[in-house]
Amino acid sequence: MTRLPPRRLLALALASALTATALPALAQTANPFALPAPAASPATALPGAFTVSDIRIEGLQRISAGTVFTYLPIERGDSVDPGRAAEAIRALYKTGFFEDVRLDRQGDILVVTVAERPAINKLTLVGNKDIKTADLMKGLADIGLSEGGTFDRMNLDRVTQELVRQYNNRGKYNVVITPTVTRLDRNRVDINIDVKEGKAAKIRHINLVGNEKFEQEAITDRWESREGNWLSWYRNDDQYSREKLSGDLEKLNSFYLDRGYVDFSLDSTQVEISPDKRDMFITAGLTEGEQYTISEVNLTGDTVLPKEQVEKRLRVVPGQVFSRRLLDLTSDAISLSLSNIGYAFAKVDVQPDVNRTDRTVGITFNVVPGPRVTVRRVEFKGNSRTSDEVLRREMRQFEGAWYSQAALDRSKIRLQQLGYFETVDVENVPVPGSNDEVDVVYTVKETTSGSFMFGIGYSQLSGLNTSVQLSENNFLGTGNRVSVAAQRSTYQKRYDFSFTNPYFTDEGMSLGYNLWWREFDYSNFNVAQYSTNSGAAQVVMGLPISEWDTVSALFGVDTNEILAFPGSTPDEIVDYINAIGNRTFHTWRGQLAWARDTRNDYFMPSAGTYQRISGEIALPGSTAEYYKLEYEFSKYWPLSPSLILRTGVNLGYGDSYGNPVVRDLCYTPPTPPTTANPTPPPPPPPSDPCIAGTSPDYIKTVTADGLPFFENFYAGGISSGGRVRGFVDNTLGPRAASTFGFSRPIGGSVKTVGSLELFFPQLFDTKAARISAFLDFGNVYKDWASFDASLLRASAGVALLWRSPMGPISISYAIPLRTEPFDETERLQFSFGGQF
């Protein structure tokens, strides 16, 4: 069933009120009339019939005489008698322009005297919250009550009564509607409608009478109307509404029919309100009857598909307890299978044969396929920036092809996954004069797909950072992604350029380029004290292999200069660099990845799964030869319209390949700092062989093996790759000490991170913000042999994520649940101006 927008519903309700007698109100309504009531039109005083030689109009102020002549059914030369005069008066009244109409005769001249209705100068609404002003104004305008229109007292009176009824339906019985009409000069009026909504009545008690086989709690578990509970502040389920109760009583009927109680009946419903109109008491009397089973199942009609294939979609079998829900599921499954091969209007009639003696029901599914339908045209509306080609290449329903509901639904999801649109709607439009063709119309609402930003951000991890960024995910409406950025903070300088064409070929192969340069000071990043100057040039390609699966490949070359500080940088990092014999690492990098994405939305998924497996290797000939494997998985479980559960895990593993590098070097230990000499000179670099005569020199064997330290995985904090909120960023896992005793995190080659997160998407009326409750766990380990599940850290808390106009904001408050003595914890964490 198509749902009308609230504004249209309100307009229809108000219009219907004008043709009905005023409904009794449960609230006091003040007298809205500041104008005197119009005098009743007198019977025509015309003595007998006469022929009209001329017509004169008197009393006009705003309305032209030509308008009156247009509606007046009398012209010069006509004969007028009392009956004809009464007809003329009715015609002029029917226009709605006049409060009073009188016909007089002066000789053979017909004199028409009118009193115009006032014009509405200004219409004001005050105090309305449940009904939006814009929707209410549109509804009033649809029935002629708008600024500049003609004022009709009766319309205002009936609209007032209808508004009272609308608020009563929302459970607000203390509402007071006070219309005030103020007369102005030049026959104008100002109308002010003051709304005092009051408080919604609360449901204090629900009582079911007659339920013997089921407990009341089980029956009302999925009702929208509930007695007050600890979640009522969020769900408002204890607020009485006539519409909600009507839907809940339908759920009551479905509850029993889904469990085989065919003879179930709702005998009575009683809603009582307390004297102060604040508390509601609901009582429903019911008769459960006996449980029925299914005696036989038949499939008739034109199934189109082989009957055996359609029978596989039957959800009911003989001997099973009768269930209306299973009947509906069967009907929908058969209809859907036919709609996927062109039968857009297929329907399945369910014909039950009830045997009350045996308490059984025979079921017949009669298939009526209707005509096979083709799609004449696929059209797009609302895409003012994005070209039709970008949308059309995501289509899985083609013009001139048989109609397919599955293809239409998949096309909608692909448009949603682009990230260019806030909403995507699809509808079928019948082709006039044809019963076997339809047009498919996709209506999109575009959202911001790029930005030019010069701003300042702050996070507890990076401190103050400034950035200039030009990014566009839908460059000039072509769907290409372009990004140019420069960023500076306390720990990094970064310059990036990237370009991606997601449809480099018509088959959907993507091609992109990445160029970047970064100067990174890890000593300000909660990890071991060293710095890097690195740059890279990369080419990235992607190829879809199915509707949900994509493989991608990356090839690039990068350079990474490591600046270590002997005595402050952990010894094992210094030893690794010295074993390699070069502080600049050149890498020929290759990567292969596979990703599967079945999520139903780009910004705020509520169902579906995302997983990605990637393998990266530093190719032979690189300064250090190693590989990394990563696996990311997340699944969204829609528990209810107001609750979505996300389960996720992020795993990583890395190691070197080939033989380890082992060297014996001659070292001169660094001089510790003192009060007199807080910054002693660095020691001479290690030499091979030892320099004769130096002292105190010693021989040390150093090894470069395993995943390089600058490629280690990290965990802790709010960054997405190793998110364990409640712990300081990047501080979980192995730590290493320097010669001077500084102990800092250095990451590890094994990463295990996961989370359970419960989203509340309906807490805000926007997709740009969401609140969640989460449980995070994870850690990193030096190598696979060091993995110990008992060392996993865990935390729980709440988070707010908001894509604000000023930039993304992430705020979380977490309580660490599993910690070790040396862990660095941080309950309140936030980031502004970064990505989340």
C-alpha positions in Angstrom: 0.0 0.0 0.0 1.3 3.4 -0.9 1.7 5.8 2.0 0.6 9.4 1.5 2.9 12.1 2.9 1.8 13.6 6.2 1.1 16.8 4.5 -1.3 15.2 2.0 -3.0 13.2 4.8 -3.5 16.4 6.8 -5.0 18.2 3.8 -7.4 15.3 3.1 -8.4 15.2 6.8 -9.1 19.0 6.9 -11.0 18.9 3.6 -13.2 16.0 4.9 -14.0 18.1 8.0 -15.7 20.7 5.8 -18.3 18.3 4.6 -19.1 16.7 8.0 -20.7 18.0 11.1 -18.4 19.2 13.7 -17.1 16.3 15.8 -17.5 16.6 19.6 -14.2 17.6 21.2 -12.6 16.4 24.3 -11.0 19.8 24.9 -12.3 23.3 25.4 -12.2 25.5 22.4 -12.4 29.3 22.7 -14.8 31.3 20.6 -12.9 32.1 17.4 -15.1 34.8 16.0 -14.3 38.5 16.4 -16.6 39.4 13.5 -20.4 39.6 13.7 -22.4 36.8 12.2 -23.8 37.6 8.7 -27.4 38.5 8.4 -29.6 35.8 6.8 -30.4 36.6 3.1 -33.9 38.0 2.8 -36.4 36.6 0.4 -36.4 38.5 -2.8 -38.5 41.6 -2.7 -39.0 41.7 -6.4 -42.8 42.2 -7.1 -43.6 39.9 -9.9 -41.7 39.4 -13.1 -40.0 42.1 -15.2 -37.6 42.4 -18.1 -34.1 43.6 -17.1 -33.0 46.7 -19.0 -29.7 47.1 -17.0 -27.8 45.6 -14.1 -26.0 47.6 -11.4 -23.6 46.1 -8.9 -23.2 47.8 -5.5 -20.9 47.0 -2.5 -17.8 45.9 -4.3 -14.4 46.6 -2.8 -11.9 44.1 -4.0 -13.8 42.0 -6.5 -14.4 43.4 -10.0 -17.8 43.8 -11.5 -16.7 41.5 -14.3 -16.3 38.7 -11.9 -19.9 39.2 -10.6 -21.3 39.2 -14.1 -19.4 36.0 -14.9 -21.2 34.1 -12.1 -24.6 36.0 -12.3 -27.0 33.8 -14.4 -29.0 36.9 -15.5 -28.3 39.2 -18.4 -29.9 42.3 -20.0 -33.1 41.4 -21.7 -33.8 38.5 -19.4 -37.1 38.1 -17.6 -36.7 37.9 -13.8 -39.3 36.5 -11.4 -38.9 35.5 -7.7 -37.7 32.0 -8.7 -35.1 33.3 -11.1 -33.9 35.8 -8.4 -33.5 33.1 -5.8 -31.4 31.1 -8.3 -29.1 34.1 -8.9 -28.6 34.6 -5.2 -27.6 31.0 -4.8 -25.2 31.2 -7.7 -23.4 34.2 -6.2 -23.3 32.7 -2.7 -21.8 29.5 -4.2 -18.7 31.5 -5.3 -17.7 31.9 -1.7 -16.8 35.6 -2.2 -19.8 37.1 -0.4 -21.3 37.2 3.0 -24.6 38.7 1.9 -26.3 39.0 -1.5 -29.5 41.0 -2.1 -31.5 41.7 -5.3 -33.6 44.9 -5.7 -35.4 46.6 -8.5 -35.3 50.2 -9.5 -37.7 50.5 -12.4 -36.4 48.0 -14.9 -32.9 48.1 -13.5 -31.8 45.1 -11.5 -29.7 46.2 -8.5 -27.3 43.5 -7.0 -26.0 44.5 -3.6 -23.2 42.4 -2.1 -21.2 42.3 1.1 -17.8 40.8 0.3 -16.1 38.3 2.7 -12.9 39.7 4.2 -9.6 38.9 2.7 -7.1 37.1 4.9 -4.2 39.4 5.4 -2.0 37.2 7.7 -2.4 33.7 9.0 -0.3 32.8 12.0 0.1 29.5 13.9 1.7 29.5 17.4 2.5 26.6 19.7 2.1 23.6 17.3 4.9 21.0 17.6 3.4 17.7 16.7 2.1 19.0 13.4 4.7 20.9 11.5 3.7 24.5 10.5 4.7 23.9 6.8 2.4 20.8 6.6 -0.4 22.6 8.4 -0.2 25.7 6.2 -0.3 23.5 3.1 -3.3 21.6 4.4 -5.1 24.9 5.2 -4.2 26.3 1.7 -5.6 23.3 0.0 -9.1 24.1 1.4 -8.9 27.9 0.8 -7.7 29.1 4.1 -4.5 31.0 3.2 -3.0 34.4 3.2 -4.6 36.4 0.3 -7.6 34.1 0.2 -11.2 34.8 1.2 -12.1 34.3 4.9 -15.0 31.9 5.7 -16.0 31.7 9.3 -17.5 28.2 8.9 -14.3 26.9 7.4 -12.3 28.2 10.4 -14.7 26.7 12.9 -14.6 23.2 11.3 -10.9 23.3 10.9 -10.6 24.1 14.6 -12.6 21.1 15.4 -10.6 18.9 13.1 -7.3 20.0 14.6 -8.7 19.1 18.0 -9.5 15.6 16.7 -6.1 15.3 15.1 -4.4 16.0 18.5 -6.8 13.6 20.2 -5.7 10.9 17.9 -2.1 11.6 19.1 -3.2 11.1 22.6 -3.3 14.8 23.6 -6.7 15.3 25.1 -5.7 18.5 27.0 -5.2 20.4 23.7 -6.7 23.9 23.4 -7.1 25.5 20.0 -7.8 29.2 20.2 -8.5 31.0 16.8 -8.6 34.8 16.9 -9.9 36.9 14.0 -8.9 40.5 14.0 -10.6 43.0 11.6 -8.4 45.4 9.7 -9.1 48.3 7.3 -10.0 47.7 3.7 -12.1 44.6 4.6 -9.2 42.5 5.7 -8.6 40.2 8.7 -5.7 38.7 10.5 -6.1 35.1 11.8 -4.1 33.8 14.7 -4.4 30.1 15.7 -2.9 29.5 19.1 -2.3 25.9 19.9 -1.7 24.7 23.5 -0.9 21.0 22.8 -0.6 19.9 26.4 0.9 16.6 27.5 0.1 13.3 25.8 -1.9 10.9 27.9 0.2 8.0 29.3 -0.9 4.4 29.2 -1.1 3.3 32.8 -2.5 -0.2 32.4 -3.3 -2.7 29.6 -5.5 -5.6 30.4 -6.4 -8.5 28.2 -9.3 -10.6 29.2 -9.9 -14.1 27.9 -6.3 -15.1 27.1 -5.8 -18.6 28.6 -3.2 -20.2 26.4 -0.7 -17.3 26.2 0.6 -14.9 28.8 -0.2 -11.3 28.2 3.6 -10.4 28.1 4.1 -12.7 25.1 1.1 -11.3 23.3 2.0 -7.6 23.7 5.7 -8.1 23.3 5.7 -6.4 19.8 3.0 -3.8 20.5 3.7 -0.2 20.0 1.4 0.7 22.9 3.0 -0.2 26.2 2.8 0.6 29.9 5.5 2.9 31.1 9.0 1.2 31.3 12.6 2.3 31.5 12.9 2.8 27.8 9.8 4.8 27.4 11.8 8.1 27.5 13.3 7.0 24.2 10.6 5.0 22.4 7.6 7.0 23.7 5.7 3.7 23.6 3.7 4.7 26.7 2.0 7.6 24.9 -1.5 6.7 23.9 -2.4 7.0 20.2 -5.6 5.8 18.5 -3.7 4.8 15.4 -1.1 2.9 17.4 -3.7 1.0 19.4 -5.6 0.2 16.1 -2.4 -1.3 14.8 -1.7 -3.2 18.0 -5.2 -4.8 17.9 -4.4 -6.0 14.4 -1.2 -7.5 15.8 -3.3 -9.2 18.4 -5.4 -10.8 15.7 -2.3 -11.8 13.7 -0.7 -13.3 16.8 -3.5 -15.9 17.2 -3.9 -16.5 13.4 -0.2 -17.1 13.1 -0.5 -19.8 15.8 -3.5 -21.6 14.3 -6.4 -20.1 16.2 -8.7 -19.6 13.2 -11.8 -18.8 15.3 -10.1 -16.1 17.3 -12.2 -13.0 17.9 -11.8 -9.7 19.5 -15.0 -9.2 21.4 -14.6 -5.7 22.9 -12.2 -2.9 23.3 -12.5 -0.3 26.0 -10.4 2.8 26.4 -10.9 4.9 29.6 -9.3 8.2 30.4 -8.7 9.6 33.9 -10.6 12.8 34.9 -7.5 14.9 34.4 -7.1 13.4 30.9 -3.5 12.3 31.6 -3.9 8.6 32.2 -5.3 5.9 29.8 -6.5 2.5 30.7 -7.0 -0.1 27.9 -9.0 -3.3 28.2 -9.6 -5.8 25.4 -11.8 -8.8 25.7 -11.1 -11.8 23.4 -12.0 -15.4 22.6 -9.1 -17.6 21.7 -10.9 -20.6 20.2 -9.2 -23.9 19.2 -6.0 -24.5 17.3 -6.3 -25.7 13.7 -3.9 -27.7 11.5 -3.5 -27.8 7.7 -5.1 -30.8 6.1 -4.0 -30.3 2.5 -2.1 -27.9 0.2 -3.0 -27.4 -3.4 -1.5 -25.2 -6.1 -3.8 -24.1 -9.0 -3.9 -21.5 -11.8 -1.3 -20.7 -14.4 2.1 -21.1 -12.6 4.1 -20.1 -15.8 7.1 -21.8 -14.3 7.2 -25.6 -14.0 4.8 -26.5 -11.2 7.5 -28.5 -9.4 9.7 -25.4 -9.2 6.9 -23.3 -7.8 6.0 -25.9 -5.2 9.5 -25.5 -3.8 8.4 -22.0 -2.6 5.6 -23.4 -0.5 6.1 -22.7 3.2 3.2 -24.8 4.4 2.7 -28.6 4.4 -0.1 -30.9 5.5 -0.1 -31.6 9.3 1.5 -28.2 10.1 -0.2 -25.8 12.5 -2.1 -23.2 10.5 -0.2 -19.9 10.2 -1.4 -16.8 8.3 2.1 -15.5 8.3 3.4 -18.6 6.4 0.5 -18.2 3.9 1.6 -14.6 3.3 5.2 -15.6 2.9 4.3 -18.3 0.4 2.1 -15.9 -1.6 4.9 -13.3 -1.6 7.5 -15.9 -2.6 5.5 -17.1 -5.6 4.6 -13.6 -6.7 8.2 -12.5 -6.4 9.5 -15.5 -8.5 7.0 -14.5 -11.3 7.8 -10.8 -11.0 11.5 -11.6 -11.6 10.6 -13.0 -15.1 8.4 -10.2 -16.2 5.0 -10.8 -14.5 5.0 -7.5 -12.6 1.3 -7.8 -11.6 1.3 -11.4 -10.6 -0.8 -12.3 -7.6 -1.6 -15.4 -5.6 -5.1 -15.8 -4.1 -5.1 -17.9 -0.9 -8.4 -19.9 -0.6 -8.8 -21.6 2.8 -11.3 -24.4 3.3 -12.1 -24.5 7.1 -13.4 -27.7 8.6 -14.5 -26.8 12.1 -15.5 -30.4 13.0 -12.0 -31.7 12.5 -10.4 -28.3 13.2 -8.4 -28.4 10.0 -7.9 -26.0 7.1 -7.4 -27.0 3.5 -5.3 -24.4 1.6 -5.4 -23.7 -2.2 -2.9 -21.2 -3.8 -4.4 -20.0 -7.0 -1.8 -18.3 -9.2 -2.9 -15.4 -11.5 0.2 -14.2 -13.4 -1.4 -11.4 -15.4 0.3 -10.1 -18.5 4.0 -10.3 -19.0 5.4 -6.8 -18.7 8.4 -5.1 -20.4 10.1 -1.9 -19.2 9.7 0.8 -21.8 11.9 3.4 -20.3 14.1 3.9 -17.2 14.0 7.5 -16.1 15.8 9.5 -13.3 14.6 12.5 -11.4 16.3 14.8 -8.8 19.9 14.3 -10.1 20.7 18.0 -10.8 24.5 17.5 -10.5 25.0 13.8 -11.4 24.7 12.9 -15.1 22.2 10.3 -16.2 25.1 8.1 -17.4 26.5 7.7 -13.9 23.1 6.4 -12.7 22.3 4.4 -15.8 25.5 2.4 -15.6 24.4 1.1 -12.2 21.1 -0.2 -13.6 20.4 -3.9 -13.6 17.0 -3.4 -15.1 17.3 -2.5 -18.8 15.0 -0.7 -21.2 13.1 -3.1 -23.5 13.8 -6.1 -21.2 11.3 -8.1 -19.2 10.4 -6.5 -15.9 12.4 -7.9 -12.9 11.7 -6.9 -9.4 15.1 -8.4 -8.3 16.9 -6.2 -10.9 15.0 -3.1 -9.8 15.9 -3.7 -6.1 19.5 -4.4 -6.9 19.7 -1.2 -9.0 18.3 0.8 -6.1 20.9 -0.6 -3.7 23.8 0.1 -6.2 22.6 3.7 -6.4 22.5 3.9 -2.6 26.1 2.5 -2.3 27.5 5.3 -4.5 27.3 7.7 -1.6 26.0 10.5 -3.9 22.4 10.4 -2.7 20.6 10.9 0.6 17.6 8.9 -0.5 16.7 6.7 -3.5 13.1 5.8 -4.4 11.7 3.8 -7.3 8.2 3.5 -8.7 6.5 1.8 -11.7 4.5 4.1 -13.9 2.0 2.3 -16.2 2.2 3.3 -19.9 -1.2 4.8 -21.0 -3.0 2.5 -23.3 -0.9 -0.5 -22.6 -1.3 -3.3 -20.0 2.1 -4.9 -20.7 4.5 -2.0 -20.4 5.7 0.1 -17.6 8.1 3.0 -17.1 10.5 2.8 -14.2 11.3 6.1 -12.4 14.2 6.5 -9.9 13.9 9.6 -7.8 17.0 10.6 -6.0 17.9 13.3 -3.5 21.5 14.4 -3.9 23.7 15.0 -1.0 27.2 16.6 -0.7 29.7 14.3 -2.4 32.7 16.5 -2.1 34.1 19.5 -0.3 36.7 22.3 -0.4 37.9 22.7 3.1 40.3 24.9 4.8 40.0 24.3 8.5 41.4 23.4 11.9 40.8 20.1 13.6 41.7 18.7 16.9 42.0 15.2 18.4 43.6 13.9 21.5 45.9 11.8 19.4 47.2 14.3 16.9 46.5 17.6 18.8 45.9 20.7 16.6 46.0 20.1 12.9 45.4 22.4 9.9 44.4 21.2 6.5 43.5 22.3 3.0 41.6 19.7 1.1 39.8 19.6 -2.2 37.9 16.3 -2.6 35.1 15.3 -4.8 33.7 11.8 -5.1 31.5 12.8 -8.0 33.8 15.1 -9.9 31.7 17.3 -12.3 28.9 14.7 -12.0 31.0 12.1 -13.8 31.4 9.7 -10.8 35.2 10.1 -10.9 36.9 10.6 -7.5 39.5 13.4 -7.2 41.3 14.5 -4.0 44.1 17.0 -3.3 45.1 17.6 0.3 47.7 19.1 2.4 47.7 18.5 6.2 50.0 19.6 9.0 49.8 18.6 12.7 52.1 18.0 15.7 53.2 14.7 14.3 53.0 14.9 10.5 53.2 16.9 7.3 51.2 15.2 4.5 50.6 16.0 0.9 48.3 13.7 -1.2 46.8 13.5 -4.6 44.5 10.7 -5.9 42.3 10.1 -8.9 40.0 7.2 -9.5 37.8 6.5 -12.5 35.4 3.8 -11.3 34.3 3.0 -14.9 37.6 3.1 -16.8 36.0 0.5 -19.1 32.4 -0.2 -19.8 32.6 -3.5 -18.0 33.2 -1.6 -14.7 37.0 -1.9 -14.3 38.3 1.0 -12.2 41.7 2.7 -12.5 43.2 5.1 -10.1 46.5 6.8 -9.2 47.9 7.8 -5.8 50.8 10.2 -5.1 51.8 11.2 -1.6 54.6 12.6 0.6 54.6 12.3 4.4 56.9 13.5 7.1 55.9 11.6 10.2 57.2 12.0 13.8 56.1 8.8 15.6 57.4 10.1 18.9 54.3 12.3 19.1 52.0 9.4 18.0 52.1 7.3 21.2 54.6 4.9 19.6 58.4 4.4 19.6 60.5 7.5 19.1 61.6 7.8 15.5 60.7 9.8 12.4 60.1 9.0 8.8 60.2 10.8 5.5 58.3 8.8 2.9 56.7 9.1 -0.5 54.9 6.8 -2.9 53.5 6.5 -6.4 50.9 3.9 -6.9 48.5 2.5 -9.5 45.3 0.8 -8.4 42.9 -1.3 -10.5 39.6 -2.9 -9.6 37.4 -5.3 -11.4 33.9 -6.5 -10.4 33.5 -10.3 -10.7 29.8 -10.3 -9.6 27.1 -8.0 -8.3 28.7 -8.0 -4.8 32.3 -9.1 -5.4 35.3 -7.0 -6.5 39.0 -7.9 -6.9 41.6 -5.2 -6.9 45.3 -4.9 -7.5 47.9 -2.3 -6.5 51.4 -1.7 -7.8 53.6 1.0 -6.6 57.0 2.2 -5.6 57.8 4.0 -2.3 60.7 5.2 -0.3 60.9 5.5 3.4 63.8 7.3 5.3 64.0 6.3 9.0 65.5 8.8 11.4 66.3 7.0 14.7 67.7 8.6 17.9 70.2 6.3 19.6 69.5 6.1 23.3 65.9 7.2 22.8 64.7 5.0 20.0 64.1 1.4 21.2 67.2 -0.7 20.7 65.5 -3.4 18.5 64.6 -0.7 16.0 68.1 0.7 16.0 69.4 -2.9 15.6 67.1 -3.6 12.7 68.2 -0.5 10.8 71.9 -1.3 11.5 71.4 -4.9 10.4 70.0 -3.7 7.0 72.8 -1.3 6.8 70.7 1.5 5.3 68.3 3.8 7.0 66.4 4.4 3.7 64.1 1.6 2.6 63.0 1.4 -1.1 60.0 -0.9 -1.7 58.4 -2.3 -4.8 54.9 -2.9 -3.5 52.2 -5.2 -4.9 48.8 -5.9 -3.4 45.8 -8.1 -4.3 42.5 -7.9 -2.6 39.0 -9.3 -2.7 36.0 -7.5 -1.3 32.3 -8.5 -1.0 29.8 -5.8 -0.1 26.1 -6.6 0.4 25.3 -3.6 2.6 22.1 -1.8 1.7 23.4 1.8 2.2 26.7 3.7 2.0 26.4 6.1 5.0 24.1 4.2 7.4 23.7 0.5 6.5 21.0 -1.4 8.4 21.5 -4.8 6.8 24.1 -6.7 4.9 27.7 -7.8 5.1 31.1 -6.3 4.2 34.3 -8.3 4.1 37.7 -7.8 2.6 40.8 -10.0 2.3 44.0 -8.4 1.1 47.6 -9.6 0.6 50.5 -7.2 0.2 54.1 -8.0 -0.6 57.3 -6.1 -0.8 58.6 -7.6 -4.0 62.1 -9.1 -4.4 64.7 -6.4 -4.8 63.1 -4.2 -2.1 65.4 -3.1 0.8 63.3 -5.3 3.1 61.3 -8.3 1.8 58.1 -9.0 3.7 54.3 -9.6 3.3 51.1 -8.6 5.1 47.7 -10.3 5.2 44.6 -8.5 6.5 41.0 -9.6 6.9 38.1 -7.2 7.7 34.5 -8.4 8.4 31.4 -6.6 9.5 27.8 -7.6 9.5 24.6 -5.6 10.2 21.7 -7.3 11.9 18.4 -5.3 11.9 16.9 -6.4 15.2 14.0 -3.9 14.9 13.4 -0.5 13.1 15.0 1.2 16.1 17.9 -1.2 16.8 20.7 -2.4 14.5 23.5 -4.7 15.7 26.9 -4.6 14.0 29.4 -7.4 14.5 32.9 -6.9 13.3 36.4 -8.2 13.3 39.8 -7.0 11.9 42.7 -9.4 11.7 46.2 -8.8 10.5 49.4 -10.8 10.1 52.8 -10.0 8.6 56.3 -11.6 8.3 59.4 -11.5 6.2 60.4 -14.1 3.6 63.8 -15.2 2.7 66.8 -15.5 5.0 67.2 -13.1 7.9 70.0 -10.6 7.7 72.6 -11.1 10.5 75.6 -8.8 11.2 78.3 -8.4 13.8 78.9 -4.7 14.5 81.2 -2.7 16.7 79.2 -0.4 19.0 80.1 2.6 21.1 77.3 3.0 23.8 75.6 6.4 23.9 76.3 8.8 26.8 73.3 9.1 29.2 72.0 12.6 29.7 73.0 14.4 32.9 72.0 17.7 34.6 75.2 19.3 33.4 74.9 17.8 29.9 71.1 17.2 29.1 71.8 16.6 25.4 75.0 14.7 25.0 76.4 14.2 21.5 75.2 11.0 19.7 77.6 8.1 19.6 79.5 7.4 16.4 77.6 5.0 14.1 78.4 1.3 14.4 81.2 0.2 12.2 82.1 -3.1 10.6 84.8 -3.9 11.5 85.6 -2.1 14.7 87.7 1.1 14.5 91.1 0.3 16.1 91.8 2.1 19.3 88.2 3.2 20.1 86.9 2.5 23.6 84.7 1.3 25.1 83.7 -0.6 22.0 82.0 -4.0 22.0 80.8 -6.4 19.4 77.1 -6.9 19.0 75.2 -9.3 16.7 72.2 -7.6 15.1 69.4 -9.3 13.1 66.8 -8.0 10.6 64.0 -10.6 10.5 60.2 -10.6 10.6 57.9 -7.8 9.6 59.7 -4.4 9.6 58.9 -2.3 12.6 57.5 0.5 10.4 54.9 -1.9 9.0 53.7 -3.1 12.4 50.0 -3.2 13.3 48.7 -1.1 16.2 45.6 -1.2 18.3 43.9 1.1 20.8 41.9 4.3 20.6 39.3 5.4 18.0 41.1 4.8 14.7 39.1 2.4 12.6 41.9 -0.1 11.8 42.7 -1.0 15.4 39.7 0.4 17.3 39.6 -0.5 21.0 38.1 2.5 22.6 38.9 3.4 26.2 42.6 2.9 25.6 45.1 5.5 24.4 45.6 5.4 20.7 48.2 2.8 19.4 49.3 1.8 23.0 48.2 -1.8 23.1 50.6 -4.6 22.5 54.3 -5.0 22.7 56.5 -2.3 24.2 60.3 -1.9 23.8 62.8 0.0 25.9 65.7 2.2 24.7 69.2 2.4 26.1 68.1 5.2 28.4 65.1 3.2 29.6 62.3 4.9 27.6 59.6 2.3 27.1 57.2 2.9 24.2 54.7 0.8 22.1 56.2 -0.6 18.9 53.2 -2.5 17.5 53.3 -6.1 16.4 53.0 -8.5 13.4 49.7 -10.0 14.6 46.5 -8.0 15.1 43.2 -9.2 16.5 40.5 -6.6 16.9 36.7 -6.9 17.1 33.5 -5.2 18.3 29.8 -5.6 19.0 28.0 -2.3 18.4 24.3 -1.5 18.8 23.1 1.5 16.8 20.0 3.6 17.6 19.3 5.1 14.1 15.9 6.6 15.0 17.2 8.7 17.9 17.9 11.5 15.4 15.8 12.4 12.5 18.8 12.4 10.2 21.2 9.9 8.6 24.1 12.2 9.5 24.2 11.3 13.2 23.9 8.2 15.2 24.4 7.0 18.7 25.7 3.5 19.6 26.5 1.3 22.6 29.6 -0.9 22.0 31.8 -3.6 23.3 35.3 -3.5 21.8 38.1 -6.1 22.3 41.5 -6.6 20.8 45.3 -6.5 21.0 48.4 -6.8 18.9 51.2 -9.4 19.4 54.9 -9.5 18.5 54.5 -12.6 16.4 52.2 -15.6 16.0 54.0 -17.6 18.8 53.2 -14.7 21.2 49.4 -14.9 20.6 47.4 -15.4 23.8 43.7 -14.9 23.9 43.8 -14.2 27.7 45.8 -11.0 26.9 42.9 -9.5 24.8 41.8 -6.1 26.2 38.1 -5.2 26.3 36.1 -2.0 26.9 32.4 -1.0 26.7 30.7 2.4 26.3 28.7 4.7 24.2 29.6 6.7 21.1 28.3 9.6 19.0 29.2 9.9 15.3 28.1 13.0 13.5 28.8 14.1 9.9 28.4 17.8 10.8 28.6 20.6 8.3 31.9 21.6 9.9 33.4 18.2 9.5 33.0 14.7 11.0 32.9 14.5 14.8 33.5 11.3 16.8 33.0 11.2 20.5 33.1 8.1 22.7 33.1 7.3 26.4 34.4 3.9 27.3 35.1 2.0 30.4 38.0 -0.5 30.1 36.9 -4.0 31.3 40.1 -6.0 30.8 43.4 -4.2 31.5 47.0 -4.9 32.5 49.1 -2.8 34.9 51.0 -0.9 32.1 48.0 -0.1 29.9 47.3 3.5 29.2 43.6 4.1 29.5 41.5 7.1 28.4 37.7 7.0 28.9 36.6 10.1 27.0 38.0 10.2 23.4 37.0 12.5 20.5 38.1 13.6 17.1 37.0 16.6 15.1 37.9 17.2 11.5 39.2 13.7 10.8 37.5 10.7 9.2 35.5 8.0 11.0 
